[in-house]
Amino acid sequence: MNPQLDKLQPYPFEKTRSLLADLTPPRDLAPISFAIGEPRDPAPAFALDVLRDNLDKVSQYPSTRGLESLRAVICEWLARRFAVPRTALDPDCHVLPVNGTREALFSFTQAIIDTTDAPVVVMPNPFYQIYEGAALLAGAEPYFINCDAANDFVPDFDAVPAAVWRRCQLLFICTPGNPTGSVLDLETLKKLIMLADEHDFVIASDECYSEIYPDENNPPPGLLQACAALGRDDFHRCMVFHSLSKRSNLPGLRSGFVAGDAHIMARYFSYRTYHGCAMPVQHQLASIAAWDDEIHVRESRQRYRRKFEAVLDILAPVLDVGMPAAGFYLWPRTPVPDTEFTRQLLARQHVRVVPGTYLARGTAAGNPGAHRVRMALVAELEQCIEGAQRIRGFLEAGTTK
């Protein structure tokens, strides 16, 4: 077996299940979960209609490159959403459909890392666990940049030693962040592009939460947008990862894309022809319909705004919690250790959250997830409100140390 497997930690949800295994929640309370970031709002009916109408396509092998029409509509969406010149985006060389960004983030890392040169993969801390696992299994050393309240949960890239940047082959950024909701502004993204030029590393920007934000007139910027602002139409060293899972409430469709540097894309495409992860044709056709429509996305954002407004109105008086810059997570500070808070909340109120320490790693500066929990506001409004009311009642009754 691959010895790198021994370096993997259990996934946060496995650790949470073990943490709670000995507890019996109150049977008179229906379970409420804020633990998993799985959208539960309705999927767009028109996309499901396309899927149903094309089920006969299961008799066709899908191609690794995907349908030209899907790649074209993705280019149109990128141009509209991120102010990228449409002429700078070629569907044949800048875009590749993938079966969800989790799979793509992992496989991309395997294709990028050169193990002959003591590679380092730099990532935010806390982080989406695939970043660490992909780095370890590719034979690289993860380097964590703590994200805390003092810096609005944005990684302090200036604090990374030059020696680390010199060994860095891949930088993961997540904007909006999971679980913090932090957003990297355009100037920071430009600075990272310059840093990648200086030290010759690739930037993988996970932008899966980019379409969930509170101000309709202020969407989060993206890495390709920063390239365009710099006049970098070749997107050199820059790759972005997007998905329909959060944007369109279609997590089970397993549909996303990678876009960016054409040279890197060509090599990654070659890897994927052996990797064998082509998206089913019927999923591609449904994806075309979803990427080409913004009405359902705006409606989804409005539902999230109502959830945040209602939940924060309930929790803010009793919990150190604030509105995230984007995304659908709350990242509150807990009055007792996060694992104990998680246990007591389930035992007394039948509400599940994820301990922050399970989403981060300990460093010399500490674990930035300590005394925090992640709450995903993905359930219907009424259930989010009930869950928040239970948490408030739990806090007002007093937690035990």
C-alpha positions as CSV (number, residue, x, y, z in Angstrom):
1,M,0.0,0.0,0.0
2,N,1.0,3.6,-0.5
3,P,2.9,4.6,2.7
4,Q,1.5,8.1,2.4
5,L,-1.9,6.8,3.4
6,D,-0.6,6.5,6.9
7,K,-0.3,10.3,7.1
8,L,-4.0,10.9,6.4
9,Q,-6.1,12.0,9.3
10,P,-9.8,10.8,9.6
11,Y,-12.2,13.1,7.8
12,P,-13.8,15.7,10.1
13,F,-17.2,14.0,9.9
14,E,-15.7,10.7,11.0
15,K,-14.0,12.4,13.9
16,T,-17.2,14.1,14.8
17,R,-19.2,10.8,14.7
18,S,-16.6,9.2,17.0
19,L,-16.8,12.2,19.4
20,L,-20.6,11.8,19.7
21,A,-20.9,8.0,19.5
22,D,-21.6,7.5,23.2
23,L,-24.3,10.2,23.5
24,T,-28.1,9.7,23.4
25,P,-29.8,12.9,22.2
26,P,-33.2,13.8,23.6
27,R,-35.8,11.7,21.9
28,D,-38.5,14.3,22.2
29,L,-36.5,16.7,19.9
30,A,-36.2,16.1,16.2
31,P,-32.6,16.1,15.0
32,I,-31.3,19.3,13.4
33,S,-27.9,19.2,11.6
34,F,-25.7,22.2,10.9
35,A,-22.8,19.9,10.3
36,I,-22.6,19.1,6.6
37,G,-22.4,21.8,4.0
38,E,-24.9,20.0,1.7
39,P,-27.4,22.5,0.2
40,R,-31.0,21.4,0.9
41,D,-32.8,24.2,-1.0
42,P,-34.6,23.0,-4.1
43,A,-32.6,22.3,-7.3
44,P,-33.6,24.3,-10.3
45,A,-36.5,22.4,-11.9
46,F,-35.4,23.3,-15.5
47,A,-32.0,21.6,-15.0
48,L,-33.7,18.4,-13.6
49,D,-36.0,18.4,-16.6
50,V,-33.0,18.5,-19.0
51,L,-31.5,15.6,-17.0
52,R,-34.6,13.5,-17.2
53,D,-35.1,14.3,-20.9
54,N,-31.6,13.0,-21.7
55,L,-31.4,9.8,-19.6
56,D,-31.0,7.9,-22.9
57,K,-27.5,9.4,-23.1
58,V,-26.4,6.8,-20.5
59,S,-25.7,4.6,-23.6
60,Q,-22.9,7.0,-24.6
61,Y,-19.4,7.1,-23.3
62,P,-18.6,10.7,-22.3
63,S,-15.4,12.3,-23.4
64,T,-12.8,13.6,-21.0
65,R,-12.8,17.0,-22.6
66,G,-16.6,17.3,-22.4
67,L,-19.1,18.8,-24.7
68,E,-18.0,21.9,-26.6
69,S,-21.3,23.5,-25.8
70,L,-20.7,23.1,-22.1
71,R,-17.2,24.5,-22.3
72,A,-18.6,27.4,-24.3
73,V,-21.3,28.3,-21.8
74,I,-18.8,28.1,-19.0
75,C,-16.6,30.6,-20.8
76,E,-19.6,32.9,-21.3
77,W,-20.4,32.6,-17.5
78,L,-16.8,33.4,-16.5
79,A,-16.7,36.4,-18.8
80,R,-20.0,37.8,-17.3
81,R,-19.3,37.0,-13.7
82,F,-15.6,37.9,-13.4
83,A,-15.1,40.7,-16.0
84,V,-12.8,38.5,-18.0
85,P,-12.6,39.4,-21.7
86,R,-14.6,36.8,-23.6
87,T,-11.9,36.8,-26.3
88,A,-9.4,35.7,-23.7
89,L,-11.3,32.5,-23.0
90,D,-11.0,29.6,-25.5
91,P,-13.4,26.7,-24.8
92,D,-10.9,24.3,-26.3
93,C,-7.9,25.1,-24.1
94,H,-8.9,27.1,-21.0
95,V,-11.8,25.1,-19.6
96,L,-12.3,21.4,-18.5
97,P,-15.5,20.0,-17.0
98,V,-15.0,17.9,-13.9
99,N,-17.1,15.6,-11.6
100,G,-17.3,18.1,-8.8
101,T,-14.4,20.2,-7.5
102,R,-13.5,17.8,-4.7
103,E,-12.4,15.2,-7.3
104,A,-10.7,17.9,-9.4
105,L,-8.7,19.5,-6.5
106,F,-7.4,16.1,-5.6
107,S,-6.4,14.9,-9.0
108,F,-5.0,18.3,-10.0
109,T,-2.6,18.1,-7.1
110,Q,-1.4,14.7,-8.2
111,A,-0.8,16.0,-11.7
112,I,1.1,19.2,-10.5
113,I,3.4,18.0,-7.8
114,D,7.0,17.1,-8.7
115,T,8.3,14.9,-5.9
116,T,11.9,15.1,-7.0
117,D,12.3,18.6,-5.4
118,A,11.0,18.4,-1.7
119,P,7.7,20.0,-2.6
120,V,5.6,22.1,-0.3
121,V,1.9,22.8,-0.8
122,V,0.7,26.0,1.0
123,M,-2.9,26.3,2.3
124,P,-5.1,28.2,4.7
125,N,-5.8,26.9,8.1
126,P,-8.6,25.9,8.8
127,F,-9.1,24.4,5.4
128,Y,-11.1,22.1,3.1
129,Q,-9.6,18.7,4.1
130,I,-9.0,17.6,0.5
131,Y,-6.1,20.2,0.3
132,E,-4.1,18.4,2.9
133,G,-5.0,14.9,1.8
134,A,-4.2,15.7,-1.8
135,A,-0.8,17.2,-0.9
136,L,0.2,14.2,1.3
137,L,-0.8,11.6,-1.2
138,A,1.1,13.5,-3.9
139,G,4.3,13.3,-1.7
140,A,4.3,17.0,-0.7
141,E,4.6,18.7,2.7
142,P,1.6,20.8,3.7
143,Y,2.3,24.2,5.1
144,F,-0.5,25.9,7.0
145,I,-1.2,29.6,7.2
146,N,-3.4,30.3,10.3
147,C,-6.5,32.4,9.7
148,D,-7.9,34.1,12.8
149,A,-10.2,36.9,13.8
150,A,-7.3,39.4,14.1
151,N,-6.8,39.3,10.3
152,D,-10.5,38.9,9.5
153,F,-9.8,35.2,8.8
154,V,-7.7,36.1,5.7
155,P,-4.3,34.2,5.5
156,D,-1.3,36.4,6.3
157,F,0.7,35.6,3.2
158,D,3.4,38.0,4.3
159,A,4.2,35.8,7.3
160,V,5.2,32.9,5.2
161,P,9.0,32.5,5.2
162,A,10.8,33.0,1.9
163,A,12.3,29.5,2.3
164,V,8.7,28.1,2.2
165,W,7.8,30.0,-0.9
166,R,11.0,28.8,-2.7
167,R,9.9,25.2,-2.1
168,C,6.2,25.9,-2.8
169,Q,4.8,24.2,-5.9
170,L,1.1,24.7,-5.3
171,L,-0.8,27.3,-3.3
172,F,-4.4,26.5,-2.3
173,I,-6.6,29.5,-1.7
174,C,-10.3,29.2,-0.8
175,T,-12.3,32.4,-1.5
176,P,-14.9,32.6,-0.1
177,G,-13.4,30.6,2.7
178,N,-14.6,27.3,4.1
179,P,-15.4,27.5,7.0
180,T,-14.6,31.2,7.8
181,G,-16.5,32.9,4.9
182,S,-13.5,35.3,4.4
183,V,-13.0,36.8,0.9
184,L,-9.7,37.7,-0.7
185,D,-9.9,41.1,-2.2
186,L,-8.7,41.9,-5.7
187,E,-5.4,43.5,-4.5
188,T,-4.5,40.4,-2.5
189,L,-5.2,38.2,-5.5
190,K,-3.0,40.4,-7.7
191,K,-0.3,40.2,-5.1
192,L,-0.4,36.4,-5.0
193,I,-0.1,36.3,-8.8
194,M,3.1,38.4,-8.5
195,L,4.3,36.1,-5.8
196,A,3.7,33.0,-8.0
197,D,5.7,34.7,-10.7
198,E,8.6,35.3,-8.3
199,H,8.7,31.8,-6.9
200,D,7.3,29.8,-9.8
201,F,4.3,28.0,-8.1
202,V,0.8,27.4,-9.3
203,I,-2.3,28.9,-7.6
204,A,-5.4,26.7,-7.2
205,S,-8.3,29.0,-6.3
206,D,-11.2,27.1,-4.8
207,E,-14.2,29.4,-5.6
208,C,-17.0,27.0,-4.9
209,Y,-18.8,29.5,-2.6
210,S,-18.4,32.5,-4.9
211,E,-22.1,32.8,-5.7
212,I,-23.4,33.0,-2.1
213,Y,-22.9,36.5,-0.8
214,P,-24.9,39.1,1.1
215,D,-24.7,42.2,-1.1
216,E,-26.1,41.7,-4.6
217,N,-24.0,44.5,-5.9
218,N,-20.7,43.3,-4.4
219,P,-19.9,39.8,-5.5
220,P,-16.6,38.3,-4.4
221,P,-13.8,38.7,-6.9
222,G,-12.0,35.7,-8.4
223,L,-8.5,34.8,-9.5
224,L,-9.1,35.0,-13.2
225,Q,-10.7,38.5,-12.6
226,A,-7.4,39.5,-10.9
227,C,-5.5,38.2,-14.0
228,A,-7.7,40.2,-16.3
229,A,-7.2,43.3,-14.1
230,L,-3.4,42.8,-14.5
231,G,-3.8,42.4,-18.3
232,R,-2.8,38.7,-17.9
233,D,-5.0,37.1,-20.5
234,D,-2.8,34.0,-20.5
235,F,-3.8,33.3,-16.8
236,H,-0.2,32.1,-16.3
237,R,0.1,29.8,-13.2
238,C,-3.6,30.5,-12.2
239,M,-6.3,27.9,-12.1
240,V,-9.8,28.3,-10.7
241,F,-12.3,25.6,-9.5
242,H,-16.1,26.1,-9.6
243,S,-19.1,23.9,-9.0
244,L,-22.8,23.7,-9.4
245,S,-23.1,22.1,-6.0
246,K,-23.5,25.3,-3.9
247,R,-24.3,27.7,-6.7
248,S,-27.3,25.8,-8.0
249,N,-28.1,23.4,-5.2
250,L,-27.0,20.4,-7.3
251,P,-24.5,18.6,-5.1
252,G,-25.6,15.2,-6.4
253,L,-25.0,16.1,-10.0
254,R,-21.2,16.2,-9.4
255,S,-20.7,18.9,-11.9
256,G,-18.0,21.5,-11.9
257,F,-15.1,22.8,-13.9
258,V,-11.5,23.9,-13.9
259,A,-10.3,26.9,-15.8
260,G,-7.1,28.9,-16.3
261,D,-3.6,28.5,-17.7
262,A,-3.8,26.7,-21.1
263,H,-0.4,25.1,-20.7
264,I,-1.2,23.6,-17.3
265,M,-4.7,22.6,-18.6
266,A,-3.2,20.6,-21.5
267,R,-1.0,18.6,-19.1
268,Y,-3.9,18.1,-16.7
269,F,-6.1,17.0,-19.5
270,S,-3.5,14.4,-20.4
271,Y,-3.5,13.2,-16.8
272,R,-7.3,13.0,-16.8
273,T,-7.5,10.8,-19.9
274,Y,-5.8,8.1,-17.8
275,H,-7.6,9.1,-14.6
276,G,-11.0,8.2,-16.1
277,C,-13.3,10.8,-14.7
278,A,-15.4,12.0,-17.6
279,M,-18.8,13.6,-16.7
280,P,-21.8,11.8,-18.0
281,V,-23.4,13.4,-21.0
282,Q,-26.8,13.9,-19.4
283,H,-25.1,15.7,-16.5
284,Q,-23.3,17.9,-18.9
285,L,-26.5,18.9,-20.7
286,A,-28.2,19.7,-17.3
287,S,-25.1,21.7,-16.4
288,I,-25.4,23.8,-19.5
289,A,-28.9,24.8,-18.5
290,A,-27.7,25.7,-14.9
291,W,-24.7,27.7,-15.9
292,D,-26.8,29.7,-18.4
293,D,-29.3,30.9,-15.8
294,E,-28.9,33.4,-13.0
295,I,-32.5,33.8,-11.8
296,H,-32.4,30.7,-9.7
297,V,-29.0,31.7,-8.2
298,R,-30.3,35.1,-7.2
299,E,-33.3,33.5,-5.6
300,S,-31.0,31.1,-3.7
301,R,-28.9,34.0,-2.4
302,Q,-32.1,35.7,-1.2
303,R,-33.0,32.6,0.8
304,Y,-29.6,32.5,2.4
305,R,-29.9,36.2,3.4
306,R,-33.2,35.4,5.1
307,K,-31.5,32.5,7.0
308,F,-28.6,34.6,8.1
309,E,-30.7,37.5,9.2
310,A,-33.0,35.3,11.3
311,V,-30.3,33.1,12.8
312,L,-28.0,36.0,13.7
313,D,-30.9,37.9,15.3
314,I,-31.4,34.9,17.6
315,L,-27.7,34.0,18.3
316,A,-25.8,37.4,18.4
317,P,-27.0,38.3,21.9
318,V,-25.7,35.1,23.4
319,L,-22.8,33.9,21.1
320,D,-19.7,35.5,19.6
321,V,-20.8,35.3,16.0
322,G,-21.0,37.6,13.0
323,M,-22.1,37.7,9.4
324,P,-19.5,36.1,7.1
325,A,-18.3,38.0,4.0
326,A,-19.7,35.2,1.9
327,G,-20.6,31.5,1.9
328,F,-23.2,29.7,4.0
329,Y,-21.3,29.0,7.2
330,L,-21.2,30.6,10.6
331,W,-17.9,30.3,12.5
332,P,-18.7,31.3,16.1
333,R,-16.4,31.4,19.0
334,T,-17.6,29.0,21.8
335,P,-17.6,29.7,25.5
336,V,-16.1,26.2,26.2
337,P,-13.8,24.0,24.1
338,D,-15.3,23.3,20.7
339,T,-15.4,19.6,21.2
340,E,-17.2,19.9,24.5
341,F,-19.6,22.5,23.1
342,T,-20.4,20.0,20.2
343,R,-21.0,17.2,22.7
344,Q,-23.2,19.2,25.0
345,L,-25.2,20.7,22.2
346,L,-26.1,17.3,20.8
347,A,-26.8,15.8,24.2
348,R,-29.1,18.6,25.4
349,Q,-30.6,20.0,22.2
350,H,-30.2,17.3,19.4
351,V,-28.3,19.8,17.2
352,R,-25.2,18.8,15.4
353,V,-22.2,21.1,14.5
354,V,-18.6,20.4,13.6
355,P,-15.8,21.2,16.1
356,G,-13.4,23.8,14.7
357,T,-10.3,21.9,15.7
358,Y,-11.3,19.1,13.4
359,L,-11.2,21.5,10.4
360,A,-7.7,22.8,11.2
361,R,-4.3,21.7,12.2
362,G,-2.2,22.6,15.2
363,T,0.8,24.9,14.4
364,A,3.4,26.7,16.5
365,A,0.8,29.5,16.8
366,G,-1.9,27.1,17.9
367,N,-5.0,25.6,16.3
368,P,-7.1,28.4,14.7
369,G,-10.2,26.2,15.0
370,A,-10.0,26.0,18.8
371,H,-13.0,27.3,20.6
372,R,-14.9,27.6,17.3
373,V,-17.6,25.4,15.5
374,R,-18.8,25.4,12.0
375,M,-22.5,25.8,11.4
376,A,-23.9,25.3,7.9
377,L,-27.1,27.2,7.3
378,V,-28.3,24.8,4.5
379,A,-31.6,23.6,6.0
380,E,-34.9,25.3,5.3
381,L,-35.5,28.7,7.0
382,E,-37.8,27.2,9.7
383,Q,-35.4,24.5,10.7
384,C,-32.5,27.0,10.8
385,I,-34.6,29.2,13.1
386,E,-35.5,26.3,15.4
387,G,-31.9,25.2,15.5
388,A,-30.8,28.7,16.4
389,Q,-33.4,28.9,19.2
390,R,-32.3,25.6,20.6
391,I,-28.6,26.8,20.6
392,R,-29.7,30.0,22.4
393,G,-31.7,28.1,25.0
394,F,-28.7,25.8,25.5
395,L,-26.4,28.8,26.0
396,E,-28.8,30.7,28.3
397,A,-29.1,27.6,30.5
398,G,-25.4,27.6,30.8
399,T,-22.7,25.3,29.4
400,T,-20.5,23.2,31.7
401,K,-16.7,23.6,31.7
